[in-house]
Amino acid sequence: MARWNDALTTLQLLQLDPHGFGGVCLRAPHGPVRERWLQALAGLGLGLIKVPGSVDSERLLGGIDLAHTLQTGQLHLQAGLLQQADQGLVCLPMAERLSPALLAPLVQALEQGQVPPTRHSAAPTPTRFGVVALDESLPDELGVGVALAERLGVWLDLHELSPTDIHAALQDDSGTDGLQIRLSPGALTRAREHLPQVQATDEQMQALCAAALGLGIGSLRVPSLALRVACNHAALNGRSTLDADDLGFAARCVLAPRATQWPAEPSEEEAAAEPAPQEDTTPPPDKPEPPENADQAPENQAEKDNPQDADPPPEQNAEPSAEDLQEMMVAAALASLPPHMLDALMTRQGAASHNTSGRSGQTRAGSQRGRPLPPRPGRPGGQARLHVLATLRAAAPKQRLRQAHSTGRVAIRAEDFHIQRYQQRASSCLILALDASGSAALQRLAEAKGAVELLLQQSYARRDSVCIVAFRGAQAQLLLPMTRSLVRAKRAMTGLPGGGGTPLALALKMAHEQAAQLQRQGVTPILVVLSDGRANVTLQGLGGRAQAQTDAQSWGQQWRASGHRALWIDTSMQPDSQAQQLAATMGASYLPMPQVQSQRMAHAIERVRSPLV
């Protein structure tokens, strides 16, 4: 209910300040919850322009009116969708699928407040608009582009809400489903007049920056957006200064969704550096003798003996410090985090920034099939197909110059040719390295089997596959080659014995060889190691912990050099330093999981499939 109330409050903020804080990134699937929110958005009375993912740059920024130009023989221009959205909102359905060619001018216009010039316009066109980006991606897919998402102040996630959760909030006094969200003209005018008068103290701004830094947010743009959202929230409630409610709303809707780390606890050195309260060693004064006529003592004697009771200390009425405000905002942000977010933050901390393999493989160019890309100039032939519409657009502005040399209705030259382009994604393969050694192997293998089954069920639509490498005793075994068969995975996991030593270096070597083979086949490998990291078998199959750790570190460095994504799930009862060091050497995300749980393990692996945003 609280999350839905924040979503409705965001609609009022959009009506108050459509483009002041950039806009809203709404992460929600198709369903009645999202439709209710969009229905309320349409009822705000703002200009709402929908920009589909299939739009081209000329329709977005403005360009030639092709039909009118070909009909009249003279050049005619049309306004782009961004110009039509001036002082309103731009709605982006399936915003996660927008190509970089469309995101770049959109972000530039959002940042600079003007539509960039095109080849048909000499100067940029001033325009101001907000963006409502609808993120319909699955948990294991890429979300909205980083450049656009960073400039949208409010991030909302309605995945966990159901129609029954919002039913009570959508009921008005008459018992009908009415969304009374739109502000009245008088209230809207008062709020807009009040907005420039809202002031924030230095302590509040310092607390915003400190809370963002504590949550792992490195961009300076985010605290500025949070301050703008808090000021809008204060103006909406008729306040001239920010209070805890305004800062709490900004923490929940701006800072919390962007968190990349769990707030660090104060270190022992910082705690030791704080001055301890000094004990009063002054001996108590001698107790005075009571007067003979105690009953007739003056009433003001108590005031003379205890002057502190007459005037309270000024500290009780002081404003909260920046540290108190920071703690309050961090607590509000953490309270709004969805389930499994702690695991997500922990895996993000150890992710290598240079790893580029993603959830569904690396992209590769194609000319016959795949996701369409913007056409480019080129000569058709072979597998390159002519893009007729782009060719006509390129030829239309030059018709008046070519009329004297051509008898046809449309004169097309070789320099007008544009060809079609497509983009394909290679499938990905999850290499699961299972530690089958030790007394806890049976429990680990049972839960790993459940996780593999869940992953195969979830990845069937993406055509991804799984490869299992098991290691125990003095050898590593390719238990299951690359497959998408759930039956084969179950059969291979069922017959795996447990116990013996830990040949971790052999397992990493085999995983590296499998990854190289998969990459040659056009498949993107992703490694998940399920082990406590206590290697005790060398590459030669001999005992020796020191040499075994050295061999494991060596092959971990080779995996890091390959640039592929990896996850290390530590099965020790307590987070082990050896496992953390090996994960850092491999450039892998690190997640301690003493009691292996198949559902939690599947969630962690799905997060590693997706590149960090």
C-alpha positions in Angstrom: 0.0 0.0 0.0 2.8 2.4 0.8 4.5 1.8 -2.5 1.2 2.5 -4.4 0.7 5.7 -2.4 4.2 6.8 -3.5 3.3 6.0 -7.1 0.1 8.2 -6.8 2.1 11.0 -5.2 4.6 10.8 -8.1 1.6 11.5 -10.5 0.9 14.7 -8.5 4.5 15.7 -8.7 4.4 15.3 -12.5 1.4 17.5 -12.7 3.2 20.1 -10.5 6.6 20.0 -12.2 6.5 18.0 -15.4 10.1 18.4 -16.4 11.8 19.7 -13.3 13.1 16.3 -12.0 13.5 14.6 -15.4 10.6 12.2 -15.2 9.7 8.7 -14.0 11.2 5.3 -14.7 8.3 2.8 -14.1 9.3 -0.8 -13.8 6.2 -2.9 -14.0 4.8 -5.7 -16.2 1.7 -5.6 -18.3 -1.4 -5.8 -16.0 -4.1 -4.0 -14.2 -1.7 -2.3 -11.8 0.3 -0.6 -14.5 -2.9 0.2 -16.5 -4.4 2.0 -13.5 -1.3 4.1 -13.1 -1.2 5.0 -16.8 -4.9 5.8 -16.7 -4.3 8.2 -13.9 -1.3 9.7 -15.8 -3.6 10.3 -18.8 -6.1 12.1 -16.6 -3.6 14.7 -15.4 -4.3 17.0 -18.3 -0.7 17.1 -19.5 0.3 16.7 -23.1 1.4 13.1 -23.4 3.2 12.0 -26.5 4.0 8.3 -27.0 7.3 7.4 -28.7 7.3 3.8 -29.9 10.6 1.9 -30.2 10.2 1.6 -34.0 10.4 5.4 -34.5 13.2 6.8 -36.6 15.4 9.8 -35.9 13.6 12.0 -38.4 10.2 11.4 -36.8 11.6 11.9 -33.4 13.6 15.1 -34.0 11.7 16.4 -37.1 12.5 16.1 -40.7 11.0 15.7 -44.1 7.3 15.1 -44.7 7.9 12.5 -47.3 4.4 12.0 -48.5 3.8 15.8 -49.0 7.2 16.3 -50.5 6.7 13.6 -53.2 3.2 14.8 -53.9 4.0 18.5 -54.4 7.6 18.2 -55.6 8.8 20.7 -53.0 10.5 20.2 -49.7 8.2 20.2 -46.7 9.3 19.7 -43.1 7.3 18.3 -40.2 7.8 18.8 -36.4 9.2 15.9 -34.5 7.6 14.1 -31.6 9.9 15.8 -29.1 8.8 19.3 -30.3 5.2 18.2 -30.0 5.8 17.3 -26.4 6.9 20.7 -25.3 5.8 21.5 -21.7 4.4 18.0 -21.5 5.5 14.4 -21.1 7.1 11.8 -23.4 6.0 8.3 -22.8 8.4 5.5 -23.9 6.8 2.1 -24.0 9.3 -0.7 -23.8 12.0 1.8 -23.1 14.6 -0.9 -22.4 14.5 -1.8 -26.1 15.3 1.7 -27.5 18.4 1.7 -29.6 21.3 3.9 -28.8 20.7 5.9 -31.9 17.4 7.1 -30.5 18.5 7.4 -26.9 21.4 9.7 -27.7 19.2 12.6 -29.1 16.5 12.0 -26.5 19.0 12.3 -23.6 20.6 15.4 -25.2 17.2 17.1 -25.6 16.3 16.2 -22.0 19.6 17.5 -20.7 19.9 20.7 -22.7 16.2 21.6 -22.9 16.3 21.8 -26.8 15.9 19.4 -29.7 19.3 19.0 -31.4 19.6 20.3 -35.0 19.2 17.9 -37.8 20.5 18.1 -41.4 17.3 19.9 -42.4 17.3 22.5 -39.5 20.1 25.0 -38.9 19.5 25.7 -35.2 18.2 23.7 -32.2 14.6 24.0 -31.2 13.9 25.0 -27.5 11.6 22.5 -25.8 11.1 21.3 -22.3 9.5 17.9 -21.4 9.5 15.1 -18.9 9.9 11.4 -19.6 7.9 8.5 -18.4 10.0 5.4 -19.3 8.1 2.1 -19.1 10.5 -0.6 -18.3 9.0 -4.0 -19.2 12.1 -6.0 -19.0 12.3 -9.3 -17.1 14.5 -9.6 -14.0 17.3 -11.2 -16.0 17.1 -8.7 -18.8 18.7 -5.3 -19.4 16.7 -2.3 -18.2 16.5 1.3 -19.4 19.7 2.7 -20.8 22.0 4.1 -18.1 22.2 7.6 -19.7 18.4 8.0 -19.7 17.7 6.3 -16.4 20.3 8.5 -14.6 18.4 11.6 -15.6 15.0 10.4 -14.5 14.5 11.5 -10.9 11.9 9.0 -9.6 12.2 5.2 -10.0 9.1 3.1 -9.3 8.9 -0.7 -9.1 5.4 -2.1 -9.1 6.3 -5.7 -9.7 5.3 -6.8 -6.2 1.9 -5.1 -6.3 -1.3 -6.9 -7.1 -4.8 -5.6 -7.9 -6.0 -6.6 -4.4 -3.2 -4.5 -2.9 -4.3 -1.3 -4.6 -8.1 -1.9 -4.4 -8.6 0.0 -1.2 -6.6 3.0 -2.4 -8.6 3.2 -5.6 -12.0 3.2 -3.9 -13.5 6.7 -3.4 -16.4 7.6 -1.1 -19.0 6.4 -3.5 -17.5 2.9 -3.8 -16.5 3.2 -7.4 -13.1 2.9 -8.9 -12.3 6.6 -9.3 -8.8 7.9 -9.4 -8.9 11.4 -7.7 -5.3 12.2 -8.3 -5.4 15.3 -10.4 -4.9 18.5 -8.5 -7.5 21.2 -8.7 -6.6 24.4 -10.7 -6.5 26.4 -7.5 -4.3 23.9 -5.6 -2.0 23.5 -8.6 -1.5 27.3 -8.9 -0.8 27.6 -5.2 1.7 24.7 -5.3 3.5 26.2 -8.3 3.7 29.6 -6.7 5.0 28.0 -3.5 7.7 25.8 -5.2 10.3 28.6 -5.7 10.0 29.6 -2.0 10.9 26.1 -0.6 14.3 26.2 1.1 16.6 23.4 2.2 19.2 23.8 4.9 22.9 23.1 4.5 22.5 20.1 6.9 19.7 18.6 4.7 21.7 19.0 1.5 24.8 17.5 3.2 22.6 14.6 4.5 21.3 13.9 0.9 24.8 13.7 -0.5 26.1 11.6 2.4 23.1 9.2 2.1 23.7 8.8 -1.6 27.4 8.1 -1.0 26.6 5.6 1.7 24.3 3.7 -0.7 27.0 3.5 -3.4 25.6 6.2 -5.7 28.5 8.0 -7.3 26.7 10.4 -9.6 26.3 14.0 -8.4 23.2 14.3 -10.5 21.2 11.9 -8.2 21.4 14.1 -5.0 20.3 17.1 -7.1 17.3 15.2 -8.4 16.5 14.0 -4.9 16.6 17.6 -3.6 14.3 18.7 -6.4 11.8 15.9 -5.7 11.9 16.7 -2.0 11.2 20.4 -2.7 8.3 19.4 -5.0 6.9 17.2 -2.2 7.1 20.0 0.2 5.4 22.5 -2.1 2.7 19.9 -2.7 2.0 19.9 1.0 2.2 23.7 1.4 5.5 23.7 3.3 8.2 26.4 2.9 11.0 24.2 4.4 11.8 20.5 4.0 10.9 18.1 6.8 11.4 14.4 7.4 8.4 13.4 5.2 9.9 15.2 2.2 13.4 13.8 2.6 11.9 10.3 3.3 10.0 10.3 0.1 13.1 11.4 -1.9 15.1 8.6 -0.2 12.5 5.9 -1.0 11.8 6.9 -4.6 15.2 8.5 -5.8 18.0 7.0 -3.7 16.8 3.5 -2.7 16.2 2.1 -6.3 19.7 3.3 -7.3 21.5 1.7 -4.4 24.5 -0.4 -5.4 25.9 -1.4 -2.0 24.7 -2.0 1.5 25.5 1.0 3.8 28.8 0.3 5.7 28.8 0.0 9.4 31.1 2.5 11.2 34.6 1.0 11.5 36.3 0.3 14.8 38.8 3.1 14.3 35.9 5.6 13.7 34.1 4.3 16.8 37.3 4.6 18.9 38.0 8.1 17.6 34.7 9.4 19.0 35.3 11.0 22.4 33.9 9.0 25.2 31.7 10.7 27.7 33.8 11.9 30.6 32.8 10.9 34.1 32.3 13.6 36.6 35.0 13.1 39.3 34.1 16.2 41.3 33.0 15.1 44.8 29.4 15.9 45.6 28.9 19.0 47.7 28.0 18.6 51.3 24.4 18.3 51.9 23.2 21.5 53.6 21.4 21.3 56.9 17.7 21.8 56.5 16.4 25.1 58.1 14.7 25.0 61.4 11.5 26.3 59.9 11.5 24.1 56.8 7.7 24.5 56.4 8.1 28.2 56.0 10.9 28.0 53.4 10.5 30.4 50.5 8.9 28.8 47.4 11.7 30.1 45.2 14.3 28.1 47.1 13.9 25.2 44.7 14.5 27.5 41.8 17.7 28.8 43.4 19.0 25.3 44.1 18.0 23.9 40.6 18.3 26.7 38.0 18.3 24.1 35.2 14.6 23.2 35.8 13.6 26.8 35.1 15.0 27.1 31.6 15.4 23.9 29.4 18.7 23.5 27.7 18.7 25.0 24.2 19.9 21.6 22.7 16.4 20.2 23.1 15.0 22.6 20.5 17.8 22.4 18.1 17.4 21.2 14.5 18.5 17.6 13.7 22.1 17.4 12.6 23.2 16.2 9.1 24.2 12.8 10.7 20.7 12.3 12.1 19.1 13.2 8.7 21.4 10.9 6.9 20.5 8.0 9.2 16.8 8.7 8.7 17.1 8.8 4.9 19.2 5.6 4.8 16.7 3.8 7.0 13.8 5.0 4.8 15.6 3.8 1.7 16.5 0.4 3.1 12.9 -0.1 4.3 11.6 0.3 0.8 14.1 -2.2 -0.8 12.3 -5.2 -2.3 13.1 -8.8 -1.3 16.5 -10.3 -2.3 17.9 -6.8 -2.7 20.6 -7.6 -0.1 21.9 -10.4 -2.3 21.8 -8.1 -5.3 23.8 -5.4 -3.6 26.4 -7.9 -2.3 26.9 -9.4 -5.8 27.2 -6.0 -7.3 30.0 -5.0 -5.0 32.4 -7.7 -6.4 31.4 -7.4 -10.0 34.3 -6.6 -12.4 33.7 -3.5 -14.4 35.5 -4.8 -17.4 33.4 -8.0 -17.9 31.2 -7.4 -20.9 29.3 -10.7 -21.4 25.7 -10.2 -20.8 22.5 -12.1 -20.1 21.9 -13.3 -23.7 25.3 -13.3 -25.2 27.3 -10.7 -27.1 25.8 -8.8 -30.0 26.8 -9.4 -33.5 25.8 -7.7 -36.8 23.6 -9.5 -39.3 22.0 -8.5 -42.6 19.2 -11.1 -42.9 17.5 -11.4 -39.6 17.5 -10.2 -36.0 16.5 -6.9 -34.4 16.3 -4.1 -37.0 18.9 -1.3 -36.7 18.7 2.1 -38.3 19.5 1.9 -42.0 22.8 3.3 -43.2 24.1 4.5 -46.6 25.5 1.7 -48.7 25.2 -0.2 -52.0 22.8 -3.2 -52.1 24.1 -6.5 -53.3 24.9 -9.9 -52.0 23.2 -10.1 -48.5 22.7 -6.4 -48.2 19.1 -5.5 -49.0 17.9 -2.1 -50.1 15.9 0.0 -47.6 13.3 1.6 -49.9 11.9 4.1 -47.4 15.3 5.4 -46.2 16.4 5.7 -49.9 13.3 7.8 -50.7 13.9 10.0 -47.7 17.5 10.6 -48.8 16.4 11.5 -52.4 13.4 13.7 -51.6 15.3 16.9 -50.7 17.3 16.8 -54.0 14.3 16.5 -56.4 14.2 20.2 -57.5 17.9 20.0 -58.4 17.4 16.8 -60.4 14.2 17.8 -62.3 16.1 19.3 -65.2 18.1 16.0 -65.7 15.4 13.5 -65.2 12.1 12.6 -66.9 10.9 10.3 -64.1 8.7 11.3 -61.2 11.4 10.6 -58.6 15.1 10.9 -59.4 17.3 8.5 -57.4 21.0 8.4 -57.5 23.5 5.9 -56.2 24.4 8.2 -53.2 20.8 7.9 -52.0 20.9 4.1 -51.5 20.4 2.9 -47.9 20.6 -0.7 -46.8 18.9 -2.6 -44.1 20.7 -3.8 -41.0 19.9 -6.2 -38.2 21.4 -7.2 -34.9 21.6 -10.7 -33.5 22.5 -11.9 -30.1 24.4 -15.0 -29.4 23.0 -17.4 -26.9 24.7 -17.8 -23.5 25.8 -20.8 -21.6 26.0 -21.1 -17.8 29.1 -23.1 -16.7 28.3 -24.4 -13.2 31.4 -25.5 -11.3 30.2 -27.7 -8.4 32.4 -28.6 -5.4 31.5 -32.2 -4.7 34.1 -32.6 -1.9 33.6 -32.8 1.8 30.9 -34.0 4.1 28.4 -31.3 3.0 28.6 -32.3 -0.6 25.2 -34.1 -0.6 23.3 -31.1 0.6 25.1 -28.7 -1.8 24.5 -31.0 -4.8 20.8 -31.4 -4.0 20.2 -27.7 -3.8 22.4 -27.1 -6.9 20.3 -29.6 -8.8 17.2 -27.6 -7.9 18.8 -24.4 -9.0 19.8 -25.9 -12.3 16.3 -27.0 -12.9 14.9 -23.6 -12.2 17.5 -21.9 -14.5 16.7 -24.3 -17.4 13.0 -23.7 -17.0 13.5 -19.9 -17.0 16.0 -19.7 -19.8 14.2 -22.0 -22.3 12.6 -19.0 -24.0 16.0 -17.3 -24.4 17.5 -20.5 -25.9 20.3 -20.4 -23.2 22.0 -23.6 -22.1 23.9 -25.1 -19.0 27.2 -26.8 -18.7 28.2 -28.6 -15.4 31.7 -29.2 -14.2 32.1 -31.2 -11.0 35.3 -31.6 -9.0 36.2 -33.9 -6.2 39.1 -36.1 -5.2 42.0 -35.5 -7.5 40.2 -34.7 -10.8 37.6 -32.4 -12.4 34.9 -34.0 -14.5 32.8 -32.5 -17.3 29.6 -33.8 -15.8 27.3 -32.4 -18.4 28.2 -30.8 -21.8 26.3 -27.7 -23.0 22.7 -28.6 -23.1 19.2 -27.2 -22.8 17.7 -30.6 -21.8 16.2 -30.6 -18.4 16.1 -34.4 -18.4 19.8 -34.7 -19.1 20.6 -32.3 -16.4 18.6 -34.2 -13.8 20.1 -37.5 -14.9 23.7 -36.1 -14.7 23.2 -34.6 -11.2 21.6 -37.7 -9.8 24.6 -40.0 -10.3 27.2 -37.6 -9.0 29.1 -38.9 -5.9 30.5 -36.7 -3.1 33.5 -36.6 -0.8 37.3 -36.3 -1.2 39.7 -33.5 -1.8 39.1 -30.1 -3.5 41.0 -29.8 -6.9 39.8 -26.2 -7.5 42.6 -25.4 -10.0 41.6 -28.3 -12.2 38.0 -27.1 -12.1 38.9 -23.6 -13.1 41.2 -24.9 -15.9 38.4 -27.1 -17.3 35.9 -24.2 -17.0 38.4 -21.9 -18.9 38.7 -24.6 -21.7 35.0 -25.0 -22.0 34.5 -21.2 -22.1 37.1 -20.9 -25.0 35.3 -23.7 -26.9 31.9 -22.1 -26.4 33.2 -18.7 -27.5 34.5 -20.2 -30.7 31.0 -21.5 -31.3 29.5 -18.1 -30.9 28.1 -18.7 -27.4 28.8 -16.4 -24.4 30.0 -18.3 -21.3 29.1 -17.3 -17.7 30.9 -19.1 -14.8 29.3 -19.8 -11.5 31.6 -21.5 -8.8 29.9 -23.2 -5.9 32.7 -23.9 -3.4 34.3 -22.8 -0.1 37.5 -21.9 -1.9 39.7 -24.2 0.3 41.8 -25.8 -2.4 44.0 -28.7 -1.3 44.8 -30.6 -4.6 47.3 -29.2 -7.2 47.1 -29.3 -10.9 49.1 -32.5 -10.9 46.5 -34.2 -8.6 48.8 -34.1 -5.5 48.1 -32.8 -2.1 49.4 -29.5 -0.8 47.3 -26.5 0.2 49.9 -23.8 -0.6 50.6 -25.0 -4.1 46.9 -25.7 -4.7 46.0 -22.1 -3.8 48.7 -20.8 -6.0 47.4 -22.9 -9.0 43.9 -21.7 -8.3 45.0 -18.1 -8.2 46.8 -18.5 -11.5 43.8 -19.9 -13.4 41.6 -17.3 -11.7 43.7 -14.6 -13.3 43.4 -16.3 -16.7 39.6 -16.3 -16.3 39.7 -12.6 -15.5 41.8 -11.9 -18.6 39.2 -13.6 -20.7 36.7 -10.8 -19.8 33.8 -13.2 -19.1 31.3 -12.7 -16.3 31.5 -14.9 -13.1 29.9 -15.5 -9.7 31.4 -17.1 -6.7 29.0 -18.6 -4.2 30.8 -19.2 -0.9 29.4 -22.3 0.9 31.5 -21.8 4.1 29.7 -21.4 7.4 31.4 -18.0 7.7 32.5 -15.8 4.8 36.0 -17.1 4.0 38.9 -14.8 3.1 40.3 -17.4 0.7 37.1 -17.5 -1.3 36.8 -13.7 -1.3 40.4 -13.4 -2.6 39.8 -15.9 -5.3 36.6 -14.2 -6.4 38.5 -10.8 -6.5 41.3 -12.4 -8.6 38.7 -13.8 -11.1 36.8 -10.5 -11.3 33.7 -12.4 -10.1 30.8 -11.3 -7.9 31.0 -12.8 -4.4 28.0 -14.0 -2.5 28.2 -15.9 0.9 25.6 -18.7 1.1 26.3 -21.1 4.0 23.1 -22.9 3.6 22.7 -23.3 -0.1 19.1 -22.6 -1.2 18.1 -23.4 -4.8 15.6 -20.4 -5.2 18.1 -17.9 -3.7 20.9 -19.4 -5.8 18.8 -19.1 -9.0 18.0 -15.4 -8.2 21.7 -14.7 -7.7 22.7 -16.3 -11.0 20.0 -14.5 -12.9 21.3 -11.2 -11.6 24.8 -12.0 -12.7 23.4 -12.8 -16.2 22.3 -9.2 -16.5 25.1 -6.5 -17.0 25.2 -3.9 -14.2 23.3 -0.7 -14.9 
